[in-house]
């Protein structure tokens, strides 16, 4: 086993619809209470709307919808937290929020801890967004998310066009600062 496979990386773990997920902390900017989300008509179903984060308008992705999780208790226990992501892509900087039910903690995993999901069943809807799974000693799975794949390039362009056509502006009546993709 080489040294790079033994190095531990930090992951923020969270719950969505009773399932445990994690994402590398280098992508996480902040976790905020999701209390003021405005709907944005014409967006994909998984886009809950937009929210103001430090005077920047960010799209809010509902992880239950994005991962096709049916949660019968969703109305009793709505998503409460927005994890703000800051991702560097080939197209530039990308910021968005993911709605999650609960933030658990920060954990450390090695590359060997994360198993690919090529042969796992019942993951077809989530597979594009999942890097792999960690099988804990207690038998619980932690699904490791690939945040840059949560929003497709096509959906990014669509969201940008919708925001531009909606003429979302900041307090200075300028459009700058709202290009989140």
C-alpha positions as CSV (number, residue, x, y, z in Angstrom):
1,X,0.0,0.0,0.0
2,X,1.5,3.4,-1.0
3,X,1.6,6.4,1.3
4,X,-1.0,8.4,-0.7
5,X,-3.6,5.8,0.1
6,X,-2.9,6.0,3.8
7,X,-3.2,9.9,4.0
8,X,-6.5,10.9,5.7
9,X,-8.7,13.6,4.3
10,X,-11.3,15.5,6.3
11,X,-15.0,15.1,5.3
12,X,-18.1,16.9,6.6
13,X,-20.8,14.4,7.2
14,X,-24.5,15.1,7.0
15,X,-27.9,13.4,6.9
16,X,-30.5,13.6,4.1
17,X,-33.7,11.5,4.2
18,X,-32.2,9.2,6.9
19,X,-29.1,8.5,4.9
20,X,-25.5,9.4,5.8
21,X,-23.4,11.5,3.3
22,X,-20.0,13.1,3.4
23,X,-18.1,15.7,1.3
24,X,-14.5,16.7,1.4
25,X,-14.2,19.9,3.6
26,X,-12.1,21.7,1.1
27,X,-15.3,22.4,-0.8
28,X,-17.4,23.6,2.2
29,X,-17.4,27.4,2.8
30,X,-20.0,27.5,5.6
31,X,-23.1,25.9,7.0
32,X,-26.1,28.2,7.6
33,X,-29.7,27.7,8.7
34,X,-31.9,27.6,5.7
35,X,-34.7,29.9,6.7
36,X,-35.1,32.3,3.8
37,X,-35.2,30.6,0.4
38,X,-37.0,32.3,-2.5
39,X,-38.5,30.2,-5.2
40,X,-37.1,30.7,-8.7
41,X,-39.6,29.8,-11.5
42,X,-38.4,27.8,-14.5
43,X,-35.6,25.9,-12.7
44,X,-35.1,22.2,-12.5
45,X,-37.2,20.4,-9.9
46,X,-34.3,19.8,-7.6
47,X,-33.5,23.6,-7.4
48,X,-35.4,24.8,-4.3
49,X,-34.8,28.4,-5.1
50,X,-32.2,31.1,-4.3
51,X,-30.9,32.6,-1.1
52,X,-28.8,35.5,0.0
53,X,-25.4,34.6,1.3
54,X,-23.2,37.6,2.2
55,X,-24.9,39.7,-0.4
56,X,-24.5,37.1,-3.0
57,X,-27.4,35.2,-4.6
58,X,-26.8,31.5,-4.6
59,X,-28.9,28.6,-6.0
60,X,-30.2,26.2,-3.4
61,X,-30.3,22.5,-4.3
62,X,-32.6,20.2,-2.4
63,X,-30.5,17.1,-1.9
64,X,-33.6,14.9,-1.3
65,X,-34.9,15.7,-4.8
66,X,-31.4,15.6,-6.4
67,X,-30.7,12.2,-5.1
68,X,-34.3,11.0,-5.7
69,X,-34.8,10.2,-2.0
70,X,-38.5,9.6,-1.1
71,X,-38.9,10.6,2.6
72,X,-42.4,10.1,4.0
73,X,-41.4,12.3,6.9
74,X,-40.2,15.2,4.8
75,X,-43.0,17.5,5.7
76,X,-42.6,16.8,9.4
77,X,-38.8,17.2,9.2
78,X,-38.0,19.7,6.5
79,X,-34.4,20.4,5.4
80,X,-33.0,22.8,8.0
81,X,-29.5,23.5,6.9
82,X,-27.8,24.9,3.8
83,X,-24.2,23.8,3.2
84,X,-22.5,26.5,1.1
85,X,-20.1,25.1,-1.4
86,X,-17.3,26.9,-3.2
87,X,-16.0,24.8,-6.1
88,X,-13.3,25.6,-8.7
89,X,-14.2,24.1,-12.1
90,X,-12.8,24.5,-15.6
91,X,-15.6,27.1,-16.2
92,X,-14.5,29.0,-13.1
93,X,-15.6,29.5,-9.6
94,X,-19.0,28.0,-8.7
95,X,-21.0,28.6,-5.5
96,X,-24.2,27.0,-4.5
97,X,-26.0,25.6,-1.4
98,X,-27.2,22.1,-0.7
99,X,-30.2,21.6,1.6
100,X,-29.5,18.9,4.2
101,X,-31.4,17.6,7.2
102,X,-28.6,17.6,9.7
103,X,-24.9,18.3,9.8
104,X,-23.2,15.5,11.9
105,X,-19.5,16.3,12.2
106,X,-16.1,16.2,10.5
107,X,-14.6,12.7,9.9
108,X,-11.4,11.5,8.4
109,X,-11.2,8.9,5.6
110,X,-8.3,7.5,3.6
111,X,-8.6,6.8,-0.1
112,X,-8.8,3.1,0.8
113,X,-11.7,3.7,3.0
114,X,-13.8,5.0,0.1
115,X,-15.0,2.0,-2.1
116,X,-16.3,2.6,-5.6
117,X,-19.9,1.8,-6.2
118,X,-19.6,0.2,-9.7
119,X,-21.2,-3.0,-8.5
120,X,-23.7,-1.7,-5.9
121,X,-27.4,-1.9,-6.6
122,X,-30.1,0.7,-5.9
123,X,-27.8,3.6,-6.6
124,X,-28.6,4.4,-10.2
125,X,-30.2,7.8,-9.5
126,X,-27.4,8.9,-7.2
127,X,-24.4,7.3,-9.0
128,X,-23.3,10.3,-10.9
129,X,-22.9,12.3,-7.7
130,X,-21.4,9.6,-5.5
131,X,-17.6,9.0,-5.4
132,X,-18.0,5.9,-3.3
133,X,-19.1,4.6,0.0
134,X,-17.4,4.1,3.4
135,X,-18.5,0.9,5.2
136,X,-18.3,1.6,8.9
137,X,-17.5,-1.0,11.5
138,X,-21.2,-1.0,12.6
139,X,-22.3,-1.8,9.0
140,X,-23.6,1.8,8.2
141,X,-22.7,3.2,4.8
142,X,-21.5,6.8,4.3
143,X,-22.0,8.0,0.8
144,X,-19.2,10.3,-0.4
145,X,-20.5,13.1,-2.6
146,X,-18.8,14.7,-5.6
147,X,-20.0,18.3,-5.2
148,X,-18.9,19.5,-8.7
149,X,-21.3,16.9,-10.3
150,X,-24.4,18.0,-8.3
151,X,-25.3,20.6,-10.9
152,X,-24.7,19.7,-14.5
153,X,-23.1,22.2,-16.9
154,X,-26.4,22.4,-18.8
155,X,-28.4,23.2,-15.6
156,X,-25.7,25.7,-14.6
157,X,-26.2,27.6,-17.9
158,X,-30.0,27.3,-17.5
159,X,-29.9,28.8,-14.0
160,X,-27.6,31.6,-15.1
161,X,-30.0,32.5,-18.0
162,X,-33.0,32.4,-15.7
163,X,-31.3,34.6,-13.2
164,X,-30.2,37.1,-15.9
165,X,-33.7,37.1,-17.4
166,X,-35.3,37.6,-14.0
167,X,-33.0,40.6,-13.7
168,X,-31.9,39.7,-10.2
169,X,-29.9,42.6,-8.9
170,X,-28.0,43.5,-5.8
171,X,-28.5,46.5,-3.5
172,X,-26.4,48.7,-5.8
173,X,-28.7,47.8,-8.8
174,X,-25.8,46.1,-10.5
175,X,-25.8,42.6,-12.0
176,X,-22.2,41.9,-11.0
177,X,-21.6,39.3,-8.3
178,X,-24.5,37.1,-9.3
179,X,-22.8,35.0,-11.9
180,X,-22.5,31.8,-9.7
181,X,-21.4,29.6,-12.6
